[in-house]
Amino acid sequence: MSDGHRILCRLDSLLAARGMTLTELADRAGVSVVNLSVLKNDRARAVRFSTLTAVCDALGCRPGDVLDLAPPG
């Protein structure tokens, strides 16, 4: 990745599996659609624990379900 990190976001697959839109997640999590879009498109440089907690609560998942580590290279 160009930012020197290899963290990937799995929101697309989590939302699809639940039949949920990004707007619905934003409403349930109390996080703006813009912030979730940045996260979903792997453009986030940092994620607040409070945001990650709210997303996990809204999706009924754990942080490791939302974020992944890409292989080096």
C-alpha positions as CSV (number, residue, x, y, z in Angstrom):
1,M,0.0,0.0,0.0
2,S,1.2,3.5,-0.7
3,D,0.9,4.7,2.9
4,G,3.3,2.1,4.2
5,H,0.6,0.0,5.8
6,R,-1.1,-3.2,4.8
7,I,-4.4,-2.9,6.7
8,L,-7.4,-3.8,4.6
9,C,-11.1,-3.1,5.4
10,R,-13.7,-5.9,4.9
11,L,-16.8,-3.7,5.2
12,D,-18.0,-4.5,1.7
13,S,-18.2,-8.2,2.4
14,L,-19.7,-7.7,5.9
15,L,-22.4,-5.4,4.5
16,A,-23.2,-7.7,1.7
17,A,-23.5,-10.7,4.0
18,R,-26.0,-8.8,6.1
19,G,-27.9,-7.2,3.2
20,M,-27.1,-3.8,4.7
21,T,-26.1,-0.5,3.0
22,L,-23.4,1.9,4.1
23,T,-26.1,4.4,5.0
24,E,-27.9,1.9,7.2
25,L,-24.6,1.0,9.0
26,A,-23.9,4.8,9.5
27,D,-27.3,5.2,11.1
28,R,-26.9,2.1,13.3
29,A,-23.4,2.9,14.3
30,G,-23.8,6.7,14.7
31,V,-20.8,7.3,12.3
32,S,-21.0,9.5,9.3
33,V,-21.3,7.9,5.8
34,V,-18.3,9.9,4.8
35,N,-16.1,8.4,7.5
36,L,-17.3,4.9,6.8
37,S,-16.7,5.4,3.1
38,V,-13.1,6.4,3.7
39,L,-12.7,3.3,5.9
40,K,-14.4,1.0,3.4
41,N,-12.3,2.2,0.5
42,D,-9.0,1.7,2.4
43,R,-8.3,5.4,2.5
44,A,-8.2,5.7,6.3
45,R,-4.9,6.5,7.9
46,A,-6.3,5.8,11.4
47,V,-9.4,4.4,13.0
48,R,-10.7,5.5,16.5
49,F,-11.4,2.6,18.8
50,S,-14.8,4.2,19.4
51,T,-15.6,4.1,15.7
52,L,-14.5,0.5,15.4
53,T,-16.5,-0.5,18.5
54,A,-19.6,1.2,17.1
55,V,-19.2,-0.5,13.7
56,C,-18.7,-3.9,15.4
57,D,-21.7,-3.4,17.6
58,A,-23.9,-2.5,14.6
59,L,-22.7,-5.4,12.5
60,G,-22.5,-7.9,15.4
61,C,-18.9,-8.8,14.7
62,R,-15.4,-8.4,16.1
63,P,-12.6,-6.0,15.1
64,G,-10.8,-8.8,13.3
65,D,-13.8,-9.3,11.1
66,V,-13.6,-5.7,9.9
67,L,-9.9,-5.3,9.5
68,D,-7.3,-7.6,7.8
69,L,-3.6,-7.6,7.1
70,A,-2.5,-7.9,3.5
71,P,0.6,-10.0,2.8
72,P,3.9,-8.2,2.4
73,G,5.0,-7.2,-1.0
